[in-house]
Amino acid sequence: MSQDWLPLPGTPVEELDTPAIVIDLDAAEANIAKMQEFASEAGISVRPHTKTNKSPYWAWKQLHAGAIGICSAKVGEAEQMAAAGIPEILIPNQIVTTRKIKRLMSVAATTKTIVAVDSEANVSDLSSAATSHGIELGVLIEINVGMDRCGVDADIAADLAASIVKAPGLRFDGVMGYEGHTVAARDFEERKTEALRAMDKLLSAASSIRKAGPPVNIVSAAGTGTYNITGQLEGITEIQPGSYIFMDGDYLEVFEDFQPAMTLLTTVISRTADRGVLDCGLKSVSIDRGTPYAVGIEGVEVGKPSEEHTKISLSGEAKNLRVGDNVSLRAMHGDTTINMHDYYFCVRDGKLETVAPIVGRGKFR
Ligand SMILES: Cc1ncc(COP(=O)(O)O)c(C=O)c1O
């Protein structure tokens, strides 16, 4: 397939073809640096979750800033990251079928790989595969810290750890727990109370495993919304934030600790007296966390997108918008919007610096 349409470095933003994900490089790089600085001061490590950015371009920036490795949500994402030479990948998720475990082994053959487990059966399957591939696979026990997604209860963690320690081909590295449910609490103090309650479970699992004998080298937790709560706790060794890199509309409602770095550049394709139509829709912007909003211009009210169109109601200065003009939108959910695009158009001082492929898009298997 021809890629000739990709714009050259130096192209002004307003000449980019749309809809396009535009990244403000200064803002994203400042976010990466800020998270790393926080972690260094707190004496913990950052293992950024690349489920947000899905791109080795950003993973490498995070590693160069000091991250110890990355997280990838799925084997498919991990395959893309391993192919790009990323040296250490944690899949904080359960990989359970023969087919996927085989692919996991191929990733682990080239890259230091750690995976989460929450069942004895999975431990046994991973052990057999690692042994037959001659691989040592790192394993973290996922603890259910209150999200009620994956993970075991803290009180059975020591038994599971004992099984992992005995399992050939597996290296017991520690525990993880994701307190994502606490981000629903937008008030900081409320979120802190919830997050501390969640982390009690993770830390008690770590201590019961240690009491039983096995060392627990990794205690991994947190996302963007709890980085500065969980990340300050004695006993946590690393955090797994993802969204901080670009900060979507939803996270900007939680806090402004990090800068918004991502917009969706769109074009007005039709105009009537008080409304217009943008060239984006459900195939280029997600609405699972709400309708996107316009940035950098007053008087644009964004309607619910349909497949390829988004109606906008116009007032004030926005009535000057003409067919062909650009409107920048902020998606409420970055991850699901990014997953629909092939490229980031990375911009500095209003000009394109790099087009970065989103190789992990659609890699949900
Ligand atoms: C296991 C795990 N760790 C970390 C994160 C990162 O969260 P955030 O994007 O909120 O920083 C997620 C997000 O869903 C997650 O599932």
The ligand as an SDF file (V2000), in Angstrom:
LIG
                    3D

 16 16  0  0  0  0  0  0  0  0999 V2000
   -3.2430   -3.1900   34.8280 C   0  0  0  0  0  0  0  0  0  0  0  0
   -3.2050   -1.7440   34.4800 C   0  0  0  0  0  0  0  0  0  0  0  0
   -2.1560   -1.0060   34.8670 N   0  0  0  0  0  0  0  0  0  0  0  0
   -2.0690    0.3000   34.5720 C   0  0  0  0  0  0  0  0  0  0  0  0
   -3.0580    0.9460   33.8370 C   0  0  0  0  0  0  0  0  0  0  0  0
   -2.8320    2.3790   33.4600 C   0  0  0  0  0  0  0  0  0  0  0  0
   -3.8410    3.2140   33.7710 O   0  0  0  0  0  0  0  0  0  0  0  0
   -3.9330    4.7210   33.2720 P   0  0  0  0  0  0  0  0  0  0  0  0
   -4.1180    4.7200   31.8130 O   0  0  0  0  0  0  0  0  0  0  0  0
   -5.1140    5.1670   33.9980 O   0  0  0  0  0  0  0  0  0  0  0  0
   -2.6880    5.3960   33.6670 O   0  0  0  0  0  0  0  0  0  0  0  0
   -4.1840    0.2100   33.4450 C   0  0  0  0  0  0  0  0  0  0  0  0
   -5.2780    0.8510   32.7190 C   0  0  0  0  0  0  0  0  0  0  0  0
   -6.3250    0.3330   32.4580 O   0  0  0  0  0  0  0  0  0  0  0  0
   -4.2530   -1.1710   33.7510 C   0  0  0  0  0  0  0  0  0  0  0  0
   -5.2910   -1.9380   33.3480 O   0  0  0  0  0  0  0  0  0  0  0  0
  1  2  1  0
  2  3  1  0
  2 15  2  0
  3  4  2  0
  4  5  1  0
  5  6  1  0
  5 12  2  0
  6  7  1  0
  7  8  1  0
  8  9  2  0
  8 10  1  0
  8 11  1  0
 12 13  1  0
 12 15  1  0
 13 14  2  0
 15 16  1  0
M  END
$$$$
